[in-house]
Amino acid sequence: MTTTDPQYSSHDAIHSAFARLKRTAQQTPYPLAENRLHCLQQLQEAIQDHEIALLDALRADFGHRAHEESRLLELVPLLGEIKHAKRHLNAWMKPSKRRVHMSALPANAQVFYQPKGVVGVISPWNYPVLLSLGPLVGALAAGNRVMLKLSEFCPATNRVIRDIVMRALGEDWVDVIEGEADIANAFSLLPFDHLLFTGSTSVGHIIMRNAAERLTPVTLELGGKSPVLVAPSADLRDTAKKLVFGKLLNAGQTCVAPDYVLCHRDQKSSLIDYIEEELAAYYPKGVLSPDYTSVINERQLGRLQGYLDEAKAAGVQCDNLMPKGPETRDGKLAFHVLHEPDDALKIMQDEIFGPLLPVLIYDDMADALAYIQQRPRPLALYLFTQQATDRTQCEAHTISGSLVINHTLIQVAQADLPFGGIGASGMGSYHAEEGFRTFSHNKSVLHKRGINLLALFRPPYGRVIHRLVARFWPLL
């Protein structure tokens, strides 16, 4: 059950907020670096001051989520992104010089990075702090005003986020909107200067259609099925350790969580044994372990159990690798390995977003690469190998939002790397300098001075002009 304050969840509220921010952006279309840095500093301090309130709210919204996990997954990368933006903002804002064609000389040219205006951000429930305030960092660094649409499934966290942004920034810079699907739909129909959406592919289609009504440029972060490719040379114990880390943080409710494994036929048994050992070390009491996160709500838990039920009915071997304690308790679902499920099953069609792991086998690396290439492009590809040739093959012959070698998930917390998908996993990127560019208009500026050489080529075109053009056009 979720609740939202009607003050922030009506159609009138979103239109009023948009109009106010649009006026402010028009009055001050190019905030100076010192103003932007002040916003980022205030945001950083407010997050730090609200740390415990955020952690408590996240635990309340999820039913259970360890404070340490929330710090690691949400606050650490968020604060790192703010600090990175502060450190590099002056360099990002500096216009870049460009070459001028000889026909326009004497002149100089540059690209001037100016704020787009009012940016809309629609954030999901799985990382409600990082995926709302993270895009805010890039948008503020670029000098924009921002409207945040928060997930209705995280009411406690939303209240703290509202306190943070209102204290740090105020209504001249940002407004926070809550509400369910109808409000999200109305939000995405506003004539934003840029719209960023993080969520499912199915909703992404709707967001993009709505944005098209206003010709609003969009950045879509959609997730998908991120594979783990285990090469024959991989260290299986190390692979299992990092696979469990990436798959079970936040109970697998992560857009870049490992979705399924492709390993060599001869590796499968040993890899699963190592996974079971790691699970016992991470969560010695199974789902009763205090550090094991709950699934966000009954609807999502039912969806995951439905995948298991369908797979079992189809004859797929589904092993609970957390045999200590019950299979479910307080919204928690035990980690299961599904042995070679058929591609037609829902678990192999949908993004899993939970503690279930299909394990597929291959006989030749080329077959495994072909399997990945033939499917929608993932947000992340994880390769475990000890061979440089495997890395170069994956770099050149697979397309994914990111490629991580011998680890999982850590690419999201790298403040100097862009984050984004491609194809079915999204479009565009943010974080780092790429985030600043996403939320900026790259305006070309050409300053002509001195004599005008092109005046020689004005009509009427006589024989002298014909001779000049014939002689010099290859040089132009």
C-alpha positions as CSV (number, residue, x, y, z in Angstrom):
1,M,0.0,0.0,0.0
2,T,1.4,3.4,-0.9
3,T,0.3,6.9,-0.1
4,T,1.2,10.2,-1.7
5,D,0.5,13.7,-0.6
6,P,-2.2,15.2,-3.0
7,Q,-0.3,18.5,-2.8
8,Y,2.4,16.9,-4.9
9,S,0.4,14.4,-7.0
10,S,-2.2,16.3,-8.9
11,H,-2.2,17.3,-12.5
12,D,-2.5,21.0,-11.5
13,A,0.6,20.6,-9.3
14,I,2.8,19.3,-12.0
15,H,1.7,22.0,-14.5
16,S,2.1,24.7,-11.9
17,A,5.6,23.4,-11.0
18,F,6.7,23.2,-14.6
19,A,5.5,26.7,-15.4
20,R,7.3,28.1,-12.4
21,L,10.6,26.4,-13.3
22,K,10.3,27.4,-16.9
23,R,9.9,31.1,-15.9
24,T,13.0,30.8,-13.6
25,A,15.0,29.2,-16.4
26,Q,14.0,31.9,-18.8
27,Q,14.9,34.6,-16.3
28,T,18.4,33.1,-15.6
29,P,19.2,31.0,-18.7
30,Y,22.9,30.6,-17.9
31,P,23.7,30.1,-14.2
32,L,27.3,30.9,-13.5
33,A,29.7,28.1,-12.4
34,E,29.7,29.5,-8.8
35,N,25.9,29.1,-8.6
36,R,26.0,25.5,-9.9
37,L,28.8,24.6,-7.5
38,H,26.9,26.1,-4.7
39,C,23.9,23.9,-5.6
40,L,26.1,20.8,-5.7
41,Q,27.7,21.6,-2.4
42,Q,24.4,22.2,-0.7
43,L,23.0,19.0,-2.1
44,Q,26.0,17.0,-0.9
45,E,25.7,18.5,2.6
46,A,22.0,17.8,2.8
47,I,22.5,14.2,1.8
48,Q,25.1,13.7,4.4
49,D,23.0,15.3,7.1
50,H,20.0,13.1,6.2
51,E,22.1,9.9,6.0
52,I,20.3,7.9,8.8
53,A,16.9,9.2,7.7
54,L,17.5,7.9,4.2
55,L,18.8,4.5,5.4
56,D,15.8,4.1,7.8
57,A,13.3,5.1,5.0
58,L,14.9,2.7,2.5
59,R,14.6,-0.1,5.0
60,A,10.9,0.8,5.7
61,D,10.0,0.9,2.0
62,F,11.7,-2.4,1.1
63,G,10.5,-4.3,4.2
64,H,14.1,-5.1,4.9
65,R,17.3,-3.7,3.5
66,A,20.6,-3.5,5.5
67,H,21.9,0.0,6.1
68,E,25.3,-1.1,4.9
69,E,23.9,-2.2,1.6
70,S,22.0,1.0,1.1
71,R,25.2,3.0,1.9
72,L,27.2,1.0,-0.6
73,L,24.7,0.9,-3.4
74,E,23.1,4.4,-3.2
75,L,25.0,6.9,-1.0
76,V,28.6,6.1,-1.9
77,P,28.2,6.3,-5.7
78,L,25.9,9.3,-5.4
79,L,28.3,11.3,-3.2
80,G,31.2,10.3,-5.5
81,E,29.3,11.6,-8.5
82,I,28.7,15.0,-6.8
83,K,32.3,15.3,-5.8
84,H,33.4,14.4,-9.3
85,A,31.1,17.0,-10.9
86,K,32.3,19.7,-8.5
87,R,36.0,18.9,-9.3
88,H,35.5,19.0,-13.1
89,L,32.6,21.5,-13.6
90,N,34.8,24.5,-14.7
91,A,36.5,22.4,-17.3
92,W,33.2,21.0,-18.6
93,M,31.7,24.4,-18.9
94,K,34.6,25.8,-20.9
95,P,33.7,26.3,-24.6
96,S,35.6,24.0,-26.9
97,K,37.5,25.6,-29.8
98,R,36.9,24.3,-33.3
99,R,38.6,24.8,-36.6
100,V,37.3,27.3,-39.2
101,H,37.1,26.5,-42.9
102,M,39.4,28.6,-45.0
103,S,36.5,30.1,-46.9
104,A,35.3,31.8,-43.7
105,L,38.7,33.2,-42.5
106,P,39.5,35.3,-40.6
107,A,37.1,34.0,-37.9
108,N,37.0,31.8,-34.8
109,A,34.6,29.0,-33.9
110,Q,33.7,27.2,-30.7
111,V,31.0,25.0,-29.1
112,F,29.2,26.7,-26.2
113,Y,27.6,24.4,-23.7
114,Q,24.4,26.0,-22.4
115,P,21.6,24.6,-20.1
116,K,18.7,23.1,-22.0
117,G,16.2,24.6,-19.6
118,V,13.9,22.4,-17.6
119,V,14.8,18.7,-17.3
120,G,12.3,16.0,-16.2
121,V,13.6,12.9,-14.3
122,I,11.4,9.9,-13.8
123,S,13.0,7.5,-11.3
124,P,12.2,3.9,-10.4
125,W,11.7,2.2,-7.0
126,N,14.7,-0.1,-6.9
127,Y,17.3,2.6,-6.2
128,P,15.1,5.5,-5.3
129,V,17.9,7.7,-3.9
130,L,20.6,7.1,-6.5
131,L,18.4,7.0,-9.5
132,S,16.6,10.3,-8.6
133,L,19.4,12.4,-7.2
134,G,22.1,11.0,-9.5
135,P,20.5,12.5,-12.7
136,L,19.8,15.6,-10.7
137,V,23.6,16.0,-10.2
138,G,24.3,16.1,-14.0
139,A,21.3,18.3,-14.7
140,L,22.3,20.9,-12.1
141,A,25.9,20.8,-13.2
142,A,24.7,21.7,-16.7
143,G,22.7,24.6,-15.2
144,N,19.2,23.3,-15.6
145,R,16.1,23.4,-13.4
146,V,14.7,20.0,-12.6
147,M,11.4,18.2,-11.9
148,L,11.7,14.8,-10.2
149,K,8.9,12.3,-10.5
150,L,9.5,9.8,-7.7
151,S,8.2,6.2,-7.5
152,E,5.0,5.7,-5.6
153,F,6.4,2.5,-4.1
154,C,8.8,4.3,-1.9
155,P,6.8,6.9,0.1
156,A,9.1,7.0,3.2
157,T,12.2,7.6,1.0
158,N,10.3,10.2,-1.0
159,R,9.6,12.2,2.0
160,V,13.3,12.4,2.9
161,I,14.3,13.1,-0.7
162,R,11.8,16.0,-0.7
163,D,13.3,17.4,2.5
164,I,16.8,17.1,1.1
165,V,16.2,18.9,-2.2
166,M,14.0,21.6,-0.7
167,R,16.6,22.4,2.0
168,A,19.5,22.3,-0.4
169,L,18.0,23.9,-3.5
170,G,14.6,25.3,-3.0
171,E,11.8,25.8,-5.6
172,D,13.9,27.9,-7.9
173,W,15.9,24.9,-8.9
174,V,13.8,21.8,-8.4
175,D,10.4,20.4,-7.7
176,V,9.4,16.9,-6.5
177,I,6.3,15.2,-7.9
178,E,4.7,12.0,-6.6
179,G,1.8,9.9,-7.8
180,E,0.9,6.7,-9.6
181,A,0.7,5.8,-13.3
182,D,-1.7,8.6,-14.4
183,I,0.6,11.3,-12.9
184,A,3.7,9.7,-14.5
185,N,1.9,9.7,-17.8
186,A,0.9,13.4,-17.4
187,F,4.5,14.2,-16.3
188,S,6.0,12.7,-19.4
189,L,3.7,14.7,-21.6
190,L,5.0,18.0,-20.3
191,P,7.1,20.0,-22.9
192,F,10.5,19.4,-21.1
193,D,13.7,20.5,-22.7
194,H,15.0,17.0,-21.8
195,L,13.4,13.9,-20.2
196,L,15.3,11.1,-18.5
197,F,13.5,7.9,-17.6
198,T,14.8,4.9,-15.7
199,G,12.6,1.8,-15.6
200,S,11.2,-1.1,-17.6
201,T,11.3,-1.4,-21.4
202,S,7.5,-1.6,-21.6
203,V,7.0,1.7,-19.8
204,G,9.9,3.1,-21.8
205,H,7.9,2.7,-25.0
206,I,5.1,4.8,-23.4
207,I,7.5,7.5,-22.2
208,M,9.1,7.8,-25.7
209,R,5.7,8.0,-27.4
210,N,4.6,10.8,-25.0
211,A,7.8,12.6,-25.4
212,A,7.4,12.5,-29.2
213,E,4.2,14.5,-28.8
214,R,6.3,17.5,-27.7
215,L,9.5,16.6,-29.6
216,T,11.2,16.2,-26.2
217,P,14.7,14.7,-26.4
218,V,14.9,11.6,-24.1
219,T,17.4,9.5,-22.3
220,L,16.1,6.0,-21.5
221,E,17.7,3.7,-19.0
222,L,15.9,0.4,-19.4
223,G,17.9,-2.5,-18.2
224,G,17.2,-5.8,-19.9
225,K,19.0,-9.2,-19.6
226,S,22.6,-8.7,-18.7
227,P,24.6,-11.9,-19.3
228,V,27.6,-13.3,-17.5
229,L,29.9,-15.0,-20.0
230,V,32.3,-17.4,-18.3
231,A,35.2,-18.3,-20.6
232,P,37.0,-21.6,-20.3
233,S,40.0,-19.9,-18.7
234,A,38.0,-18.2,-16.0
235,D,38.8,-18.7,-12.3
236,L,35.6,-20.3,-11.2
237,R,35.9,-19.6,-7.5
238,D,36.5,-15.9,-8.2
239,T,33.7,-15.9,-10.7
240,A,31.3,-17.3,-8.1
241,K,32.3,-14.7,-5.5
242,K,31.7,-11.8,-7.8
243,L,28.6,-13.3,-9.3
244,V,26.9,-13.6,-5.9
245,F,28.0,-10.1,-5.1
246,G,26.4,-8.6,-8.2
247,K,23.3,-10.8,-8.3
248,L,22.2,-10.6,-4.7
249,L,22.9,-7.0,-3.7
250,N,19.4,-5.5,-3.3
251,A,18.1,-9.1,-3.9
252,G,18.9,-8.8,-7.6
253,Q,16.6,-5.8,-8.0
254,T,19.2,-3.9,-10.0
255,C,19.1,-2.9,-13.7
256,V,22.6,-4.2,-14.3
257,A,22.4,-7.3,-12.1
258,P,23.7,-10.5,-13.8
259,D,20.6,-11.9,-15.4
260,Y,21.8,-15.3,-16.6
261,V,25.1,-17.2,-16.9
262,L,26.7,-18.8,-20.0
263,C,29.4,-21.2,-19.0
264,H,31.2,-24.1,-20.7
265,R,29.6,-27.5,-20.2
266,D,32.5,-28.7,-18.2
267,Q,32.4,-25.7,-15.8
268,K,28.8,-25.8,-14.8
269,S,28.8,-28.2,-11.9
270,S,31.9,-26.7,-10.3
271,L,30.6,-23.1,-10.8
272,I,27.3,-23.9,-9.0
273,D,29.2,-25.6,-6.2
274,Y,31.3,-22.5,-5.7
275,I,28.1,-20.3,-5.9
276,E,26.6,-22.4,-3.1
277,E,29.7,-22.0,-0.9
278,E,29.7,-18.2,-1.4
279,L,26.0,-18.0,-0.6
280,A,26.6,-19.8,2.7
281,A,29.4,-17.3,3.5
282,Y,27.3,-14.3,2.6
283,Y,24.0,-15.4,4.1
284,P,24.6,-18.2,6.6
285,K,21.0,-18.2,7.8
286,G,19.5,-18.2,4.3
287,V,16.6,-15.7,3.9
288,L,16.7,-15.2,7.6
289,S,20.1,-13.6,7.4
290,P,19.8,-9.9,8.4
291,D,21.8,-8.7,5.4
292,Y,19.5,-10.3,2.8
293,T,17.2,-7.8,1.2
294,S,13.4,-8.2,0.7
295,V,11.6,-8.1,-2.6
296,I,10.0,-4.6,-2.7
297,N,6.3,-5.8,-2.6
298,E,3.9,-8.7,-3.0
299,R,3.4,-8.0,-6.7
300,Q,7.1,-8.4,-7.5
301,L,7.4,-11.4,-5.3
302,G,4.5,-13.1,-7.0
303,R,6.0,-12.4,-10.4
304,L,9.3,-14.1,-9.4
305,Q,7.5,-17.1,-7.9
306,G,5.5,-17.3,-11.2
307,Y,8.8,-17.7,-13.1
308,L,9.7,-20.6,-10.8
309,D,6.3,-22.2,-11.1
310,E,6.4,-22.0,-14.9
311,A,9.9,-23.4,-15.1
312,K,9.2,-26.3,-12.8
313,A,6.0,-27.1,-14.8
314,A,8.2,-27.2,-17.9
315,G,10.5,-29.8,-16.3
316,V,13.4,-27.4,-15.5
317,Q,15.5,-28.3,-12.5
318,C,15.3,-25.4,-10.1
319,D,17.6,-25.7,-7.1
320,N,17.3,-23.6,-3.9
321,L,21.0,-22.9,-3.0
322,M,20.0,-21.4,0.3
323,P,18.6,-24.6,2.0
324,K,19.0,-23.2,5.5
325,G,15.7,-21.6,6.6
326,P,12.5,-21.3,4.6
327,E,12.3,-20.5,0.9
328,T,10.4,-17.3,1.6
329,R,10.0,-15.1,4.6
330,D,9.0,-11.4,5.1
331,G,9.1,-10.7,1.4
332,K,12.4,-12.5,0.9
333,L,12.9,-15.2,-1.7
334,A,15.7,-17.7,-1.6
335,F,18.3,-17.7,-4.3
336,H,17.6,-20.3,-7.0
337,V,19.6,-21.7,-9.9
338,L,17.5,-22.8,-12.9
339,H,19.3,-25.4,-15.0
340,E,19.2,-24.6,-18.8
341,P,15.7,-23.2,-19.1
342,D,14.2,-23.0,-22.6
343,D,14.3,-19.6,-24.2
344,A,10.5,-19.7,-24.6
345,L,10.0,-19.5,-20.8
346,K,9.2,-16.1,-19.3
347,I,12.3,-16.1,-17.2
348,M,14.3,-16.1,-20.4
349,Q,12.2,-13.4,-22.0
350,D,11.8,-10.9,-19.2
351,E,14.4,-9.1,-17.1
352,I,14.4,-11.2,-13.9
353,F,15.0,-8.4,-11.3
354,G,15.3,-10.9,-8.4
355,P,17.3,-13.7,-6.9
356,L,16.8,-16.3,-9.7
357,L,19.7,-17.3,-11.9
358,P,19.4,-19.3,-15.1
359,V,22.6,-21.2,-16.0
360,L,23.1,-22.0,-19.6
361,I,25.9,-24.1,-21.2
362,Y,27.9,-23.8,-24.4
363,D,30.5,-26.0,-26.1
364,D,32.4,-23.3,-27.9
365,M,33.1,-19.7,-27.1
366,A,32.0,-18.7,-30.6
367,D,28.5,-20.2,-29.9
368,A,28.2,-18.3,-26.6
369,L,29.1,-15.0,-28.3
370,A,26.6,-15.7,-31.1
371,Y,23.9,-16.4,-28.5
372,I,24.5,-13.0,-26.9
373,Q,24.7,-11.2,-30.3
374,Q,21.4,-12.7,-31.4
375,R,19.5,-11.2,-28.5
376,P,18.5,-7.7,-27.5
377,R,21.5,-5.6,-26.6
378,P,22.0,-5.7,-22.8
379,L,22.7,-2.8,-20.4
380,A,25.8,-4.7,-19.2
381,L,27.9,-7.7,-20.3
382,Y,30.1,-9.4,-17.7
383,L,33.0,-11.4,-18.9
384,F,35.1,-13.7,-16.7
385,T,38.4,-14.8,-18.4
386,Q,42.1,-15.0,-18.0
387,Q,42.7,-14.6,-21.7
388,A,43.3,-11.2,-23.5
389,T,41.8,-12.6,-26.7
390,D,38.4,-13.2,-25.0
391,R,38.4,-9.5,-23.9
392,T,39.2,-8.2,-27.4
393,Q,36.5,-10.5,-28.9
394,C,33.9,-9.2,-26.6
395,E,35.0,-5.6,-27.0
396,A,34.8,-5.8,-30.8
397,H,32.0,-8.3,-31.4
398,T,29.4,-7.6,-28.8
399,I,27.4,-4.5,-28.2
400,S,26.2,-3.6,-24.7
401,G,25.8,-0.5,-22.5
402,S,29.0,-1.5,-20.6
403,L,31.5,-4.3,-20.6
404,V,33.0,-5.4,-17.3
405,I,35.8,-8.0,-17.1
406,N,36.2,-10.1,-14.0
407,H,33.7,-8.3,-11.8
408,T,30.0,-7.3,-11.7
409,L,28.1,-4.2,-10.9
410,I,31.1,-1.9,-10.0
411,Q,30.9,0.1,-13.3
412,V,27.9,2.0,-11.9
413,A,29.9,3.5,-9.1
414,Q,32.7,4.8,-11.4
415,A,32.2,8.6,-11.4
416,D,34.3,9.1,-14.5
417,L,32.5,6.6,-16.7
418,P,29.2,7.2,-18.6
419,F,26.2,5.0,-17.8
420,G,23.7,4.1,-20.4
421,G,22.2,1.5,-22.6
422,I,21.8,0.8,-26.3
423,G,18.9,-0.6,-28.3
424,A,16.4,-2.4,-26.0
425,S,18.4,-1.5,-22.9
426,G,18.0,2.3,-23.6
427,M,19.5,5.3,-25.3
428,G,21.8,8.1,-24.3
429,S,23.9,8.2,-21.1
430,Y,24.6,10.2,-18.0
431,H,27.2,10.3,-15.2
432,A,30.6,12.0,-15.6
433,E,31.2,14.5,-18.5
434,E,28.8,12.6,-20.7
435,G,26.0,13.5,-18.2
436,F,26.9,17.2,-18.4
437,R,26.8,16.9,-22.2
438,T,23.4,15.1,-22.2
439,F,21.8,17.9,-20.3
440,S,23.5,20.7,-22.2
441,H,22.8,22.2,-25.6
442,N,25.9,22.1,-27.7
443,K,25.6,25.5,-29.5
444,S,28.0,26.3,-32.3
445,V,29.2,29.9,-32.2
446,L,31.1,31.4,-35.2
447,H,32.6,34.9,-34.9
448,K,33.4,36.4,-38.3
449,R,35.7,39.4,-38.5
450,G,37.8,41.2,-41.1
451,I,37.5,40.8,-44.8
452,N,34.9,38.6,-46.5
453,L,36.5,36.3,-49.0
454,L,33.2,34.8,-50.0
455,A,32.2,38.2,-51.4
456,L,34.4,37.3,-54.4
457,F,31.9,34.6,-55.3
458,R,28.7,36.6,-55.2
459,P,26.5,36.8,-58.3
460,P,26.5,37.7,-61.1
461,Y,28.9,34.9,-61.9
462,G,31.3,36.0,-64.7
463,R,34.1,34.3,-66.4
464,V,36.6,35.4,-63.8
465,I,34.6,33.6,-61.1
466,H,34.4,30.4,-63.2
467,R,38.2,30.4,-63.5
468,L,38.7,31.0,-59.8
469,V,36.3,28.2,-58.8
470,A,37.8,25.8,-61.3
471,R,41.3,26.6,-59.9
472,F,40.7,26.6,-56.2
473,W,37.6,24.5,-55.4
474,P,39.7,21.3,-54.7
475,L,41.5,23.2,-52.0
476,L,38.3,24.5,-50.2
